[in-house]
Amino acid sequence: MAACATAERELQLLFDRYGVETVSEYGMHLQDHAERLARSEISRIPDGTYRFTDHIDGIGETPEAIILHAAVTVAGDGVTVDWSGSSPQVDGGVNSPLPFTKACAFTALRSVFRTDVPNCHGFTRAIEVVAPLGSITNPRSPGACGARGITGYRMIDCLFGALAQAVPDRVTADGSGGSTLPTISGYRDGKPFVFCETFMGTWGGAATHDGQEGVPHMGANQSNVPIEMIEAEYPIRIEQYGFVPDTGGPGAFRGGLSLIRDYRILAENADLNVRSDKRAYPPHGLFGGKEGAPSTNLLNPDGENRLLPTLLSTPIAMKKGDVFRHIMAGGGGYGDPLERATEDILNDVIAEKTSPAHAKKHYGVVVTGNSPAAINEAATALLRDSLRAARVG
């Protein structure tokens, strides 16, 4: 609302100063300029059709995978994104209306442009989006779409998988798949409360650096809620919030680590609902990089340790003292893990992001000692040679 009010005020000032005709003319020039820049960028991408298939784990206790299939065709200075072959629309609220599907295509493609293309309608003229009616990417009315965000994240992820074949140095390996939405509702002192947050987030490794951690998905503008704000406003105590070692996908540049959060209920009763993903289909790696760790939802991890679905279809009843734990998926790795710099692995071990056993198993690096830790260079060289030889054999 504040942004709209500001836009209205500033546009009125422009119209008052320059007149409707001049402002409108310059507006059209801006659209045309953005289109020229976009087409110039697209023309530098090799022509061809690049395909990739991604998945949403599914809904409920017995989930069926929801398939997203993208075919990105680059021809000259134009692109067609075709979602034919994706799953039919579903009964749950994860269907993506066509405008949202288009927005995800525009986001993915604009993010691989080298030029700072103005974020306006003009650049979208170079991009055609095909989404069959009745599919998860273009549902028939009244297809439910209230939780469509997860599908939008996955469409962008899927497009990055396709674009990796065309511009490998401009995309990351797969990340945690966007925000997890835990929703906890109930009554405190006779008054209702509803807690819901967008819990972000981890990216996959890139061509020049490790995956980022604690950041939103490319398709989001959200951030994690500070613990103090949650505990001040709701009958919830956050008992754990941090990184999970050994969860980033191994690679020359590893994926970002999983994040973990524990929510303890302080109200007498509450209902839990969760929207998460990336358990059955963990974040994929690129160019020899390995998968990141899958996500997990647990009820009372130190007691019954009940495994919950990734996407709940009905709420879970909780009582005072119960704990809900969410572990986010780790990012996929980028490049051959045996090519990762030993100095980077040592730093990860010192920071407790990687254990010595994980470093030895996945990177072929032997870390000895504790205070200080050090790389056994001779043992590492022998181990890496043997692991490479085993691949050939």
C-alpha positions in Angstrom: 0.0 0.0 0.0 2.8 2.4 0.8 4.6 1.6 -2.5 1.4 2.2 -4.4 0.7 5.5 -2.6 4.3 6.6 -3.3 4.1 5.7 -7.0 0.8 7.6 -7.3 2.3 10.7 -5.8 5.5 10.6 -7.8 3.7 9.9 -11.1 1.3 12.8 -10.5 4.3 15.1 -10.0 5.8 13.9 -13.4 2.6 14.5 -15.2 2.2 17.9 -13.6 5.7 18.9 -14.6 6.0 17.5 -18.1 2.5 16.7 -19.2 0.7 13.5 -20.1 1.9 13.3 -23.7 5.6 13.7 -22.9 5.6 11.2 -19.9 3.6 8.7 -22.0 6.1 9.0 -24.9 9.1 8.5 -22.7 7.3 5.5 -21.1 7.0 3.9 -24.5 10.7 4.6 -25.2 11.6 2.8 -21.9 9.6 -0.3 -23.0 11.3 -0.3 -26.4 14.7 0.2 -24.8 14.2 -2.8 -22.5 13.0 -5.0 -25.4 16.1 -4.1 -27.4 18.4 -4.9 -24.5 16.6 -8.2 -23.8 16.7 -9.3 -27.5 20.4 -8.4 -27.6 21.1 -10.6 -24.6 19.0 -13.5 -25.9 20.8 -13.3 -29.3 24.1 -14.2 -27.4 22.6 -17.4 -26.0 23.2 -20.4 -28.4 20.2 -21.4 -30.4 18.6 -24.6 -29.4 15.9 -26.3 -27.3 17.0 -27.0 -23.7 14.9 -29.4 -21.6 14.7 -30.1 -17.9 12.3 -32.0 -15.6 11.8 -31.1 -12.0 9.3 -32.2 -9.3 7.3 -31.2 -6.3 7.2 -34.0 -3.8 3.4 -34.1 -3.6 0.6 -33.5 -1.1 -0.5 -35.5 2.0 0.5 -38.8 3.6 0.8 -40.7 0.3 2.1 -38.0 -2.0 2.3 -38.4 -5.8 5.1 -36.4 -7.5 4.0 -33.3 -9.4 6.0 -33.0 -12.6 7.2 -29.8 -14.1 8.7 -30.2 -17.6 10.3 -27.2 -19.3 11.4 -26.8 -22.9 13.3 -23.6 -23.4 13.8 -22.8 -27.1 16.2 -20.0 -28.1 15.8 -18.8 -31.7 17.7 -15.7 -32.7 16.6 -12.9 -30.4 13.5 -14.6 -28.9 12.7 -17.3 -26.4 9.8 -19.7 -26.0 9.2 -21.4 -22.6 6.9 -24.4 -23.1 5.5 -26.3 -20.1 3.8 -29.1 -22.1 4.2 -32.4 -20.4 3.8 -31.0 -16.9 1.3 -32.6 -14.5 -2.4 -31.9 -14.8 -3.8 -29.4 -12.2 -4.3 -30.9 -8.7 -6.9 -30.6 -6.0 -4.5 -28.9 -3.6 -3.8 -25.2 -3.7 -0.4 -25.4 -5.5 -1.7 -24.7 -9.0 -0.1 -21.8 -10.8 -2.3 -19.4 -12.7 -1.0 -18.3 -16.1 0.2 -14.8 -15.1 2.2 -16.3 -12.3 3.7 -18.9 -14.6 4.7 -16.1 -17.0 6.3 -14.1 -14.2 8.4 -17.1 -13.2 9.7 -17.4 -16.8 10.5 -13.7 -16.9 12.3 -13.9 -13.6 14.5 -16.9 -14.6 15.5 -15.5 -17.9 16.2 -11.9 -16.7 18.4 -13.3 -14.0 20.9 -14.8 -16.6 21.1 -11.5 -18.6 24.5 -9.8 -18.3 23.0 -6.4 -19.0 21.0 -4.5 -16.4 17.7 -4.6 -18.3 15.0 -2.3 -17.0 12.4 -4.3 -15.0 9.4 -3.3 -17.1 7.0 -4.9 -19.6 9.3 -4.2 -22.6 11.8 -7.0 -21.9 9.0 -9.6 -21.7 8.0 -9.0 -25.4 10.9 -11.2 -26.4 9.6 -14.2 -24.3 6.7 -16.4 -25.2 5.2 -18.7 -22.5 3.2 -21.8 -23.5 1.2 -23.5 -20.6 -1.5 -26.0 -21.5 -4.9 -25.2 -20.0 -5.8 -27.6 -17.2 -2.2 -28.2 -16.2 -0.4 -27.3 -12.9 1.0 -24.3 -14.8 -2.4 -23.0 -16.1 -5.3 -24.5 -14.2 -9.0 -24.3 -15.2 -11.2 -22.3 -12.9 -11.8 -22.9 -10.0 -8.4 -24.6 -9.6 -7.0 -23.8 -6.1 -3.9 -21.6 -6.2 -3.5 -20.2 -2.7 -0.2 -22.0 -2.1 1.1 -21.5 -5.7 4.4 -20.1 -4.4 6.0 -23.5 -4.1 5.2 -24.2 -7.8 6.6 -20.8 -8.8 9.9 -21.6 -7.0 10.0 -25.0 -8.7 9.3 -23.5 -12.2 12.3 -21.2 -11.7 14.4 -24.1 -10.5 13.4 -26.1 -13.5 14.2 -23.3 -15.9 17.7 -22.9 -14.3 18.2 -26.7 -14.9 17.4 -26.1 -18.6 19.4 -22.9 -18.9 22.5 -24.6 -17.3 22.9 -26.4 -20.6 23.0 -23.1 -22.5 24.8 -20.7 -20.1 26.4 -23.0 -17.5 28.4 -20.2 -15.8 25.3 -18.1 -15.1 23.2 -20.4 -13.0 23.6 -22.1 -9.7 23.0 -25.8 -8.8 19.6 -26.4 -7.3 18.8 -24.8 -3.9 16.4 -25.6 -1.1 13.4 -24.9 -3.2 12.0 -21.7 -1.7 10.4 -21.0 1.6 9.0 -23.5 4.0 5.7 -22.3 5.5 5.0 -23.6 9.0 1.7 -22.4 10.3 0.8 -22.8 14.0 -2.6 -21.6 15.2 -4.6 -21.9 18.4 -5.8 -19.8 21.4 -3.9 -18.0 24.1 -5.8 -16.6 27.1 -9.0 -17.1 25.1 -7.8 -15.1 22.1 -6.9 -16.7 18.7 -3.5 -16.5 17.3 -2.1 -17.6 13.9 1.7 -17.8 13.4 3.0 -18.2 9.9 6.4 -17.5 8.5 8.4 -18.0 5.3 11.5 -19.9 6.4 14.3 -19.3 4.0 16.8 -20.5 2.5 19.8 -22.0 0.8 21.2 -21.9 -2.7 23.3 -24.4 -4.7 26.9 -23.9 -5.6 27.9 -21.7 -8.5 30.7 -21.5 -11.0 32.8 -19.3 -8.8 31.6 -19.7 -5.2 29.8 -21.9 -2.7 26.0 -21.8 -2.3 24.6 -18.9 -0.2 22.8 -19.5 3.1 20.1 -17.7 4.9 18.9 -15.9 1.8 15.6 -16.0 -0.1 14.9 -17.9 -3.3 15.4 -16.0 -6.6 11.6 -15.8 -6.9 11.0 -14.4 -3.4 11.3 -11.1 -1.5 11.1 -12.6 2.0 13.4 -13.1 4.9 13.4 -15.2 8.1 11.5 -13.8 11.1 13.8 -13.0 14.0 13.4 -15.3 17.0 12.8 -12.4 19.3 9.8 -11.2 17.3 8.2 -14.7 17.2 8.7 -15.2 21.0 7.4 -11.8 21.8 4.2 -12.1 19.8 3.2 -15.8 20.0 3.1 -18.7 22.5 6.0 -20.3 20.7 9.7 -20.8 21.8 12.4 -21.3 19.2 14.8 -23.8 20.8 17.2 -24.3 17.9 18.0 -22.2 14.8 21.2 -22.7 12.8 23.1 -24.6 10.2 23.3 -28.4 9.8 26.8 -29.8 9.1 27.5 -32.0 6.1 24.2 -31.1 4.3 25.5 -29.0 1.4 25.9 -31.0 -1.8 29.6 -31.8 -2.4 31.2 -30.1 -5.3 34.2 -28.0 -6.4 31.9 -25.3 -4.9 29.6 -26.9 -2.4 25.9 -26.2 -1.9 24.7 -24.1 1.0 24.0 -25.9 4.3 20.5 -26.9 5.5 18.9 -24.6 8.1 17.2 -26.1 11.1 14.5 -24.6 13.4 12.7 -26.1 16.4 9.3 -24.6 17.5 8.0 -25.5 21.0 4.3 -24.9 21.7 3.6 -23.0 24.9 -0.2 -22.8 24.4 -2.4 -25.6 25.7 -3.3 -26.7 22.2 -2.4 -25.8 18.7 -2.8 -26.9 15.1 0.2 -27.3 12.8 0.3 -27.0 9.0 3.4 -27.2 6.9 4.2 -26.4 3.3 7.7 -27.7 2.4 9.4 -29.7 -0.3 12.6 -31.3 -1.6 12.6 -34.6 0.4 11.8 -37.2 -2.3 13.7 -35.1 -4.9 16.6 -33.4 -3.1 18.4 -30.4 -4.8 20.4 -31.6 -7.7 24.0 -30.8 -8.4 25.5 -29.5 -11.7 28.6 -30.7 -13.7 29.6 -33.4 -11.3 28.3 -31.8 -8.2 26.3 -34.0 -5.8 22.8 -33.6 -4.4 22.1 -31.6 -1.3 20.6 -33.3 1.8 16.8 -33.7 1.7 14.4 -31.8 3.9 12.8 -33.2 7.0 9.7 -32.4 9.2 9.6 -34.0 12.6 7.2 -33.9 15.6 8.8 -34.2 19.0 12.3 -35.3 17.6 13.5 -36.1 21.1 10.5 -38.3 21.9 8.2 -40.0 19.4 10.3 -38.6 16.5 7.3 -38.7 14.2 8.1 -38.0 10.5 5.6 -35.7 8.9 4.8 -35.3 5.2 6.4 -32.5 3.3 3.0 -31.0 2.4 0.3 -31.5 4.9 -3.3 -31.9 3.6 -4.8 -31.7 7.1 -3.5 -30.0 10.2 -1.6 -31.9 12.9 -2.9 -31.5 16.5 -0.2 -30.4 19.0 -0.3 -29.9 22.7 1.7 -27.8 25.2 5.3 -28.8 25.2 5.3 -30.4 21.7 8.1 -29.5 19.4 8.0 -29.2 15.6 11.4 -29.4 13.9 12.0 -28.4 10.2 15.3 -29.2 8.5 15.5 -27.4 5.2 17.1 -29.1 2.2 20.8 -28.4 1.5 21.9 -26.9 -1.8 23.4 -29.0 -4.6 27.1 -28.9 -5.4 28.7 -27.4 -8.6 31.6 -29.2 -10.2 33.7 -32.2 -9.2 34.1 -32.5 -5.4 37.6 -33.9 -5.9 38.6 -30.5 -7.5 37.5 -28.5 -4.4 40.4 -26.5 -2.9 41.8 -28.3 0.2 42.0 -24.9 1.9 38.3 -24.4 1.5 37.6 -27.8 3.0 39.9 -27.1 5.9 38.1 -23.8 6.6 34.7 -25.6 6.5 36.0 -28.2 9.0 37.3 -25.5 11.3 33.9 -23.7 11.0 32.1 -27.0 11.7 30.3 -26.9 8.4 32.0 -30.1 7.3 33.1 -33.0 9.5 36.5 -34.7 8.9 34.7 -37.9 8.0 32.5 -36.1 5.4 35.6 -34.4 3.9 37.3 -37.7 3.6 34.4 -39.6 2.1 33.1 -37.0 -0.4 36.2 -34.8 -1.1 39.0 -37.3 -0.7 40.6 -34.9 1.8 42.3 -36.1 5.0 42.0 -33.7 7.9 44.0 -34.4 11.0 44.3 -32.8 14.4 41.9 -30.6 16.2 43.6 -27.5 17.7 44.6 -26.7 15.1 43.2 -28.9 12.3 45.4 -29.4 9.3 45.4 -31.2 5.9 47.5 -34.3 5.5 48.6 -33.4 2.0 50.3 -36.7 1.2 47.4 -38.8 2.3 45.0 -36.5 0.5 46.9 -36.8 -2.8 46.9 -40.6 -2.5 43.2 -40.8 -1.6 42.1 -38.5 -4.4 44.1 -40.4 -6.9 42.5 -43.7 -5.8 39.0 -42.2 -5.9 39.6 -40.9 -9.5 41.0 -44.3 -10.5 37.9 -46.0 -9.0 35.6 -43.9 -11.2 37.5 -45.0 -14.3 37.5 -48.6 -13.2 
